[in-house]
Amino acid sequence: MVDIEGGTTATDRKAEPSARGKTTIADSVIATIAGIAIRETEGVHSIGRGATKAVGAVTGRLSGSSGAGRGVKVEVGEKQTAMDVDVEVEYGIPIHELADQIRVHATDAVETMTGLEVVEININVFDVHVPGDDDGDGSSGGGSDGGSGSRVQ
């Protein structure tokens, strides 16, 4: 959690604490903000791996929460935050360009809404969603090196 003194902004946090009070932002709030921004990025099919998605779907139905922060892990300091996110991408989308868009959208949303500086977003692309190929096996058809060692650097 991060505490923000009332009346300060990201640029003047070193200023005297305000007599108006303190604002506390939970890590889960930052994860939710980032999760929503990432889901809204065109080319992202889903966030979070199978077990995370299943647990999030069940708890979301039971609690009424959206689970928007599931699949996003955050580390928060006094002035900065870093994130790790697992995403499944749509087939045909250039992944390196999508990763750049994810970073821009999540950074803009978190910095605008919290005043924290986003210093790092690590993106793990764990699968590619192929439309019409919803057999649920979770495999992307990625090749194997047959156990003979890595062929690429």
Secondary structure, DSSP 8 states (H G I E B T S, - for coil): -EEEETT--GGGTTS---TT-EEEE-HHHHHHHHHHHHHTSTTEEEES-HHHHHHHHHHHHHH----TTTTEEEEE-SSEEEEEEEEEEETTS-HHHHHHHHHHHHHHHHHHHH--EEEEEEEEEEEEE-TT---S---------TTS--S--
